[in-house]
Amino acid sequence: MKTYLFILLLTAGLFLSGCNIYNADQATKRGKVAFDAAKEAKSYGDHQAAENNYRKAQVEFQEAVNQDPRGTDRHYNLGLVSQTLGEYDLAIREYNQALERFPGHGEAHKGRIECLVLINASQQRIDAAVAQAVRIVPQPGRIYLTLAAAYFRAGRTSQMPAVLAKAVRAAPSDSYVQATAGRFYHRALGDFKSASKHLKIAYQLNPQEPGVAYQLGVLGQRLPPIAGR
């Protein structure tokens, strides 16, 4: 009798778990449709429609988390839409939940860093989040670029040069990192010398890196020679 009851309870539990995951998947699908609709509306300048659809996405992603709280991407999706809506504390909470389940989730690390800067968290807290990310994420240079971009958005441009230096040190052979650092030096900091230097390195690493040749031309720089050519 006890064995029969145990099997019955186990079967019921598995059935309910399967139902919850199915419901979470359906909510996630609806949330992604709303999120994409919001991005499209925003691209057309319809900010009210974008806001409405982001709110719909947030409701659906919250339902997905309720149904399947162990799902890493359930929490990440809710964090992303909450960040988009400017609800940074909620976003940080959900990014933390995602990272508890999968510490190597690079996008969750980036989102958390951005939100910490935008809520003006303590420098110690920001530094700790960055240190954790660069230890785990395969492309640490891009983590530093995320931090630099967040400082730019927050108007903390004085902190950008040190972060950009860390980015290019962490990824000296990554043309994207070099190019993005060059663009920041040019557009955000007005440091044309450093901009030219890193854009030239990016071009030498990858002549096809988007926009690099054009931007060197804007800066009045000749294209540098490429090794082996």
Buried (B, 14 or more C-beta within 10 A) or exposed (E): EEEEEEEEEEEEEEEEEEEBBEBBBBBBEBBBBBBEBBBEBBEEEBEEBBBBBBBBBBBBBBBBBEBBEEBBBBBBBBBBBBBBBEBBEBBBBBBBBBBEBBBEBBBBBBBBBBBBBBBEBEEEEBEEBBEBBBEBBEBBBBBBBBBBBBBBEBEBBEBBBEBBBBBBEBBEEBBBBBBBBBBBBBEBBEBBEBBBBBBBBBBBBBBEBEEBBEBBEEBEBEBBEEEEE
